[in-house]
Amino acid sequence: MTKRASPDRKLREEGQRWIEKIKAAEKLEKDWLDDAAKAVRAYTNEEKAENDEKALGARYDFNILFANVETIVPAVINSPPVPDIRRRFNDPDPAARIVADIMERAISVQIDDSRLQVEMEAGAQDSFLAGRGIVRLKFKSDILGGEPTDQDIRDADDEADDGADNGRTSEAIGATMFNEEPDQVAAGMGGNGAPSVERVENERICFEAVSWKDYRHGKAKRWEDRPWDAFRFVIAKEDEEESFDADMIRSQFDESEKNAWSKSDGDICGWEIWCKKTRKVKFVSDDGIILKVIDDPLGLKGFFPIPTPMQPIELTGRLKPVNPFSIYRKLADQLDTITKRIDVLTKAMKVRGWYAGETADLKSVLALEDNEFAPIDNGELWSKSQGGIAAAIAFWPVENFIAVLRELYADREQTKQAIYEITGISDIVRGASSASETATAQNIKSQWGSLRIQKMQRMMERCARDLFVMMSEIIPKLFSLKTLEEMTGIPLLPSPTDTPEQR
């Protein structure tokens, strides 16, 4: 009788410890996560509209948060970052100059192909909306080669005389297909004479803006000292075999758990954990199942695949972010209250009134639209009576509404200016100015209004620079010379016409 293998409890316990660490990290930032969720709801205005138009605070009629974020993000990132790689002290070293040129061209190609600007804009939006923006770097490649397709074999046969092989061996035919020597092809043949050697091509660096909800980190006082990072993932069940280690997963289950896991058809959710101490990446499900463990995939000096997160509001010795909207939320609520009251009073300002008697003529007059006139019977009697028609009709007094609306509009402008002072968005930054102002006055306002914007721009520049440094580490380690040659246009591989000295 075969003895059943017991589940690997050590892996299960390790997975549970990681889930507990992630929950503890979430608990430390719970206040900020709640504030960020409120800010996102305010930004999108996805709350249900109240039935009572006088209800305040549930949904913003004057969405100042949306206006601020949509103004700041284009101001801090309005074009793709441009790498500038050169020798630090400009020493006369031809080899270093060529290497710097190769790296600058390779990074520029990756920026364009992977749409870095789009991802940095998404990270900037998260930073100014939620309080933290993250752009992650990934390395990807394609594995080519293996056995040829039927079409490859037919094309190779067509190159022979009338489809005949003329006595050639399968190695010779393979050499024709792959432009190699017959002995080289034979070394890579499978049992059926087909090339089985795989090769890696199309190496590339991709960028991904990680949502503020999908990132956790270990406890530390400085970013470079944090022990681990965790990124949320959701993988379809049908992609389990190619995404995770099936043997490792099964080793953690008993027979009943294996059956339950195989029958489940929901998505696999969990955390991708980068442990700096062990320099390993572990994929752990929400249930504490370790799905896969891989060694350091990038080989970066700082290990983690992200630069320092973008946080507009930072405090020394604290990594927990601050939601920018929480700084002026009360003023935003006040602004929205004023706007709702303006709307209520505007709807109440209708031309309404009373008239004496039961005369249908006056009723028809009151029902007229703009610029419409109606005949009145016995108009001479109305014109000769004391006071005329004006004395016969009493209108709803709207003068008080007009006075209140005037004050509300003025109060709203003052509240907007208070928000602009807190956020640093001046009227010059928004493109609004007074025609009566002199050019000197506008230049002074532009200078002072752009100080905070320049600080935010430096934050984005630091993020781009850190990404470039990480790319300069990855490209020499993981990119082939052929890929670099194709990207940069600089010859790196020897050609048949090169002299021995050139090679």
C-alpha positions in Angstrom: 0.0 0.0 0.0 1.4 3.3 -1.1 1.8 5.9 1.7 0.3 9.3 0.9 2.7 12.2 1.1 1.8 14.7 3.9 1.3 18.3 3.0 4.3 20.6 3.3 3.2 22.6 6.4 6.3 24.7 6.4 5.3 26.3 3.1 1.8 26.9 4.4 3.0 28.5 7.5 5.4 30.7 5.6 2.6 31.8 3.3 0.4 32.6 6.3 3.1 34.7 7.8 3.4 36.7 4.7 -0.3 37.3 4.6 -0.3 38.4 8.2 2.6 40.9 7.4 0.6 42.3 4.5 -2.5 42.7 6.7 -0.4 44.4 9.4 1.0 46.8 6.8 -2.5 47.6 5.6 -3.6 48.3 9.2 -0.8 50.8 9.7 -2.0 52.8 6.6 -5.8 52.2 7.1 -6.5 55.9 7.8 -4.8 57.0 4.6 -6.4 54.2 2.6 -9.9 55.3 3.8 -9.1 59.0 3.0 -7.9 58.0 -0.5 -11.0 56.0 -1.2 -13.2 59.0 -0.2 -11.1 61.2 -2.5 -11.5 58.8 -5.4 -15.3 58.7 -4.9 -15.3 62.5 -4.8 -13.2 62.7 -8.0 -15.4 60.4 -10.0 -18.7 61.6 -8.4 -20.0 58.0 -8.5 -22.1 58.4 -5.4 -25.8 58.2 -6.1 -27.6 61.5 -6.4 -29.8 62.4 -3.5 -33.5 62.6 -4.1 -33.6 65.8 -2.1 -31.8 68.5 -4.0 -31.1 70.3 -0.7 -29.0 67.4 0.6 -25.4 68.4 1.0 -22.1 66.5 1.0 -23.1 63.3 -0.8 -22.2 64.3 -4.3 -20.2 67.3 -5.4 -22.0 69.8 -7.8 -18.8 71.9 -7.9 -16.0 69.2 -8.2 -13.0 71.2 -7.3 -10.9 68.1 -6.7 -11.4 67.0 -10.3 -10.5 70.4 -11.6 -7.3 70.5 -9.4 -6.0 67.1 -10.3 -6.7 67.6 -14.0 -4.8 70.9 -13.8 -1.8 69.7 -11.8 -1.1 66.4 -13.7 -0.4 68.0 -17.1 1.6 70.7 -15.4 4.1 68.3 -13.9 4.3 65.7 -16.7 3.5 67.0 -20.2 6.0 65.2 -22.3 8.0 62.0 -22.2 11.2 62.1 -20.1 14.4 62.3 -22.1 17.5 60.5 -20.9 20.8 62.3 -20.9 23.6 59.8 -20.4 27.2 60.9 -20.4 30.5 60.4 -18.6 30.4 62.1 -15.3 33.6 64.0 -15.6 33.8 64.0 -19.3 37.0 62.1 -19.5 38.5 61.4 -22.9 37.5 57.8 -23.1 36.2 56.7 -26.5 34.9 53.3 -25.2 33.0 55.0 -22.4 31.5 57.5 -24.9 30.3 54.7 -27.1 28.8 52.8 -24.2 27.0 56.0 -23.0 25.7 56.5 -26.5 24.4 52.9 -26.7 22.7 53.2 -23.3 21.0 56.5 -24.2 19.7 55.2 -27.4 18.5 51.9 -25.9 16.7 53.7 -23.1 15.1 56.2 -25.5 13.7 53.3 -27.6 12.3 51.6 -24.5 10.6 54.9 -23.4 8.9 55.2 -26.7 7.9 51.6 -27.2 6.6 51.1 -23.6 4.8 54.4 -23.4 6.5 55.6 -20.2 4.7 58.9 -20.3 1.3 57.3 -20.1 2.3 55.3 -17.1 3.9 58.2 -15.4 0.8 60.3 -16.0 -1.2 57.6 -14.3 1.2 57.5 -11.4 1.1 61.3 -11.1 -2.7 61.1 -11.0 -2.6 58.6 -8.2 -0.1 60.7 -6.3 -2.2 63.9 -6.4 -5.5 62.1 -6.0 -4.7 59.4 -3.4 -1.4 60.6 -2.1 1.0 57.9 -3.6 1.9 57.1 -7.1 4.0 54.1 -8.2 5.5 53.1 -11.6 6.8 49.6 -11.8 9.4 48.3 -14.2 9.2 44.8 -15.8 11.5 42.8 -18.1 9.9 40.7 -20.8 11.2 38.7 -23.7 10.0 36.2 -26.3 11.2 32.6 -26.6 11.6 31.6 -30.2 12.8 28.5 -32.0 12.0 24.9 -31.3 10.5 22.6 -33.9 9.6 24.2 -37.3 6.1 24.4 -38.5 4.8 22.5 -41.5 5.0 25.6 -43.6 8.7 26.0 -42.7 9.3 22.4 -43.9 7.3 22.9 -47.1 9.2 26.2 -47.9 12.5 24.4 -47.4 11.5 21.6 -49.8 10.4 24.1 -52.4 13.9 25.6 -52.4 15.3 22.2 -53.6 15.1 21.2 -57.3 11.4 20.5 -58.0 10.8 19.7 -54.4 13.3 16.8 -54.3 16.0 16.7 -51.6 18.7 15.5 -54.2 20.0 13.0 -51.6 20.5 15.7 -49.0 20.2 14.7 -45.3 17.7 16.3 -42.9 20.6 18.3 -41.4 21.4 19.8 -44.8 17.8 20.8 -45.4 17.8 22.3 -41.9 20.9 24.2 -42.7 19.2 25.7 -45.8 16.2 26.8 -43.6 18.3 28.4 -40.9 21.3 29.5 -43.0 23.7 27.5 -40.9 26.2 24.8 -41.4 24.9 21.2 -41.5 26.9 20.1 -38.4 25.6 23.1 -36.4 22.0 22.2 -37.2 22.6 18.5 -36.4 23.8 19.4 -32.9 20.4 21.1 -32.3 18.2 18.5 -33.9 15.6 16.5 -32.1 14.9 12.8 -32.8 12.9 13.7 -35.9 15.6 15.9 -37.4 13.9 19.2 -36.5 15.7 22.1 -34.7 14.8 22.0 -31.0 17.1 24.8 -29.7 15.1 27.8 -28.3 16.5 31.3 -28.3 15.4 34.5 -26.5 14.7 37.5 -28.6 12.8 40.8 -28.4 14.0 41.7 -25.0 12.2 44.7 -23.7 11.4 46.8 -20.6 7.8 47.5 -19.8 6.3 50.0 -17.3 3.2 49.7 -15.3 1.5 52.2 -13.0 0.5 50.3 -9.9 -2.7 51.4 -8.2 -2.3 52.8 -4.7 -4.7 50.1 -3.5 -2.5 47.3 -4.8 0.8 48.1 -3.0 2.1 47.3 0.5 5.5 47.6 2.0 7.5 46.6 5.0 7.9 48.9 8.0 10.8 51.3 7.8 11.7 55.0 8.3 13.4 55.4 4.9 12.4 53.9 1.6 15.7 52.3 1.0 15.5 50.4 4.3 12.1 48.7 3.7 12.5 44.9 3.9 9.8 43.9 1.4 7.3 45.1 -1.2 4.1 43.4 -2.2 2.0 43.9 -5.4 -1.5 42.7 -5.8 -2.2 40.3 -8.7 -5.3 38.6 -10.2 -4.7 35.6 -12.5 -7.4 33.7 -14.3 -7.8 30.1 -13.2 -7.1 28.8 -16.7 -3.7 30.5 -16.7 -2.6 28.7 -13.5 -0.3 26.1 -15.2 1.8 28.7 -17.1 1.8 31.3 -14.3 2.6 29.2 -11.2 4.4 26.1 -10.0 1.8 23.3 -10.0 4.0 20.9 -8.1 4.7 23.4 -5.3 1.0 24.1 -5.0 0.0 20.4 -4.8 2.7 19.8 -2.2 0.9 22.1 0.3 -2.5 20.2 0.0 -4.0 17.0 1.2 -6.2 15.0 -1.1 -9.4 16.9 -0.2 -7.8 20.2 -0.6 -6.3 19.2 -4.0 -9.8 18.3 -5.3 -11.3 21.5 -4.0 -8.5 23.6 -5.6 -8.8 21.9 -9.0 -12.6 22.3 -9.0 -12.6 25.9 -8.1 -13.1 28.2 -11.2 -12.6 31.6 -9.7 -9.7 33.9 -10.3 -6.5 33.4 -8.3 -5.9 36.5 -6.2 -2.9 37.2 -4.0 0.3 39.1 -3.6 3.6 39.2 -5.4 6.1 39.7 -2.6 9.7 40.9 -3.2 11.8 40.0 -0.1 15.0 42.0 0.0 16.7 39.8 2.6 16.5 36.5 0.6 16.4 38.3 -2.8 13.5 36.1 -3.9 10.1 36.8 -5.3 7.2 34.8 -3.8 3.7 34.6 -5.1 1.3 34.0 -2.2 -2.5 33.6 -2.6 -4.9 35.3 -0.2 -5.3 31.9 1.5 -1.6 31.7 2.3 -0.7 29.2 -0.4 2.7 29.8 -1.9 2.1 29.6 -5.6 5.7 30.1 -6.9 9.1 31.2 -5.8 11.7 32.7 -8.1 15.2 34.1 -7.7 15.9 37.8 -8.2 14.6 38.3 -11.8 16.2 41.7 -12.4 19.4 41.8 -10.5 19.0 45.4 -9.5 21.3 47.0 -6.9 18.3 48.1 -4.9 16.4 44.8 -5.7 12.9 46.4 -5.8 11.3 46.9 -9.3 10.1 50.4 -8.4 11.7 53.8 -7.8 10.9 55.8 -4.7 7.1 56.2 -4.8 5.8 59.7 -5.7 4.2 61.3 -2.7 3.4 65.1 -2.9 3.2 65.3 0.9 6.1 63.7 2.8 7.2 63.7 6.4 10.7 62.9 7.5 10.9 59.4 9.1 7.5 58.4 7.9 6.6 56.5 4.8 2.8 56.7 5.3 1.4 59.2 2.7 -1.1 62.0 3.2 -4.1 62.3 1.0 -3.9 65.8 -0.5 -7.7 66.2 -0.7 -7.9 65.7 3.1 -6.0 69.0 3.5 -8.8 71.1 2.0 -11.8 68.8 2.1 -13.8 71.1 4.5 -13.3 74.0 2.1 -14.4 71.7 -0.8 -17.5 70.8 1.2 -18.2 74.5 1.9 -17.8 75.3 -1.8 -20.2 72.5 -2.7 -22.7 73.7 -0.1 -22.6 77.2 -1.6 -23.1 75.8 -5.1 -26.1 73.7 -4.0 -27.7 76.7 -2.4 -27.2 78.7 -5.5 -28.9 76.0 -7.5 -31.8 75.9 -5.1 -32.3 79.6 -5.2 -31.9 79.8 -8.9 -34.7 77.3 -9.4 -36.9 79.2 -7.0 -36.5 82.5 -8.9 -39.5 82.1 -11.2 -41.9 84.8 -12.5 -45.0 84.1 -10.4 -47.8 86.3 -9.1 -51.5 86.8 -8.4 -54.3 88.7 -10.1 -57.7 89.8 -8.8 -61.0 88.3 -9.9 -61.6 85.5 -12.3 -60.7 87.2 -15.5 -59.3 84.7 -18.0 -57.5 87.4 -19.9 -55.0 88.0 -17.2 -54.4 84.3 -16.8 -53.6 84.0 -20.4 -51.2 86.8 -20.2 -49.3 85.2 -17.3 -49.0 82.0 -19.3 -47.2 83.7 -22.2 -43.6 82.8 -23.1 -40.8 85.3 -23.7 -41.5 87.9 -26.4 -45.2 86.8 -26.8 -48.2 89.1 -26.7 -51.9 88.4 -26.3 -54.9 90.7 -26.9 -57.0 91.7 -23.9 -60.7 92.4 -24.2 -61.8 95.8 -23.0 -58.3 97.2 -23.0 -59.7 100.7 -22.7 -61.3 99.9 -19.3 -57.9 98.6 -18.0 -56.0 101.6 -19.2 -58.5 104.0 -17.7 -58.7 102.3 -14.3 -56.7 103.5 -11.4 -53.2 101.9 -11.6 -54.0 100.0 -14.8 -52.9 96.4 -15.2 -49.9 96.9 -13.0 -52.1 97.5 -10.0 -54.2 94.4 -10.8 -51.3 91.9 -10.7 -49.0 91.2 -7.7 -45.6 89.5 -8.6 -43.6 87.1 -6.4 -40.8 89.2 -4.9 -37.4 88.1 -6.3 -35.4 91.1 -5.1 -34.4 89.2 -1.9 -33.3 86.2 -4.0 -31.1 88.4 -6.1 -29.4 89.9 -3.1 -28.8 86.5 -1.5 -27.5 85.0 -4.8 -25.1 87.9 -5.2 -23.6 87.2 -1.8 -23.4 83.5 -2.5 -21.5 84.0 -5.7 -19.0 86.3 -4.0 -18.6 83.8 -1.1 -18.0 81.0 -3.6 -15.2 83.0 -5.3 -13.5 83.6 -1.9 -13.7 79.9 -1.1 -12.1 79.0 -4.4 -9.3 81.4 -3.8 -8.7 79.9 -0.3 -8.4 76.5 -1.9 -6.0 77.8 -4.6 -3.8 79.2 -1.8 -3.7 75.9 0.0 -3.1 73.8 -3.2 -0.7 76.4 -4.8 -2.6 76.7 -8.0 -2.5 80.4 -8.8 -4.6 82.1 -11.4 -1.5 82.4 -13.7 -1.0 78.6 -13.5 -4.6 78.1 -14.5 -4.2 80.5 -17.4 -6.5 83.2 -16.0 -5.4 86.8 -15.5 -6.9 90.2 -15.3 -6.7 92.4 -18.4 -6.0 95.4 -16.3 -2.8 93.9 -14.8 0.6 95.0 -16.0 3.1 92.6 -17.6 5.3 93.0 -14.5 2.5 92.1 -12.2 1.7 89.0 -14.2 5.3 87.9 -14.3 5.6 88.2 -10.5 2.4 86.2 -10.0 3.7 83.6 -12.5 7.0 83.3 -10.6 5.5 82.8 -7.2 2.6 80.7 -8.5 5.0 78.2 -10.1 7.2 77.5 -7.0 5.1 74.6 -5.8 4.6 73.3 -9.3 8.4 73.2 -9.7 8.7 71.2 -6.5 6.1 68.7 -7.9 8.0 68.6 -11.2 11.2 67.7 -9.4 9.4 64.8 -7.8 8.5 63.5 -11.3 12.0 64.1 -12.6 13.4 62.1 -9.7 11.1 59.2 -10.5 12.2 59.3 -14.2 15.8 59.5 -13.2 15.5 56.5 -10.9 13.8 54.5 -13.7 16.7 55.4 -16.0 19.2 54.1 -13.5 17.3 50.9 -13.1 17.1 50.5 -16.9 20.9 51.1 -17.2 21.4 48.1 -14.9 19.0 45.8 -16.7 20.0 46.4 -20.3 23.6 45.3 -20.1 22.7 42.2 -18.0 19.6 40.9 -19.8 19.7 42.3 -23.3 21.5 40.4 -26.0 24.0 42.1 -28.3 21.8 41.5 -31.3 18.8 43.2 -29.6 21.0 46.2 -28.7 22.4 46.4 -32.2 18.9 46.5 -33.6 17.7 49.1 -31.1 20.6 51.5 -31.3 21.8 51.1 -34.9 25.4 50.8 -33.5 27.3 47.7 -34.8 28.2 45.4 -31.9 28.5 42.0 -33.5 31.3 41.0 -35.9 30.4 40.8 -39.6 32.0 38.5 -42.2 33.8 41.5 -43.8 35.5 42.6 -40.5 39.2 42.2 -40.2 40.6 40.2 -37.3 41.5 43.5 -35.6 38.0 44.8 -36.0 36.5 41.6 -34.6 
